[in-house]
Amino acid sequence: MIQRELTIKLPESAEALNEVLKFLLKYGLISKKEALAVEHEEKANRPGKKSRWALTAEEMSKENFLDDGLGEELRNYIHEFREGFSIKESFDSKAG
């Protein structure tokens, strides 16, 4: 019997990966154990979700906003905003 192998790059999207694994399971190309192992390995290798502040900093860095001498001024504005931000009422008091 001729055995063929195919190596594929797994999709980064969790939804797309789930669909690929369903397809492979449906046609008996992998076992349920192998599918679970792939899913587990992909979750372990995924980087953690970045905070909005980290994403903002990356975007500003890509656009070179921080290289024009405005970096310190921007940092002060962001710091001032973060320190002054507060929620006046708790969400629980409006729910009742």
Protein Blocks (a to p, Z undefined) as FASTA:
>chain_A
ZZddddddddfblklmmmmmmmmmmnopacfklmmmmmmmmmmmpccdddfklmmmmmmm
mnommmnopmmmmmmmmmmmmmmgccfbafklmmZZ
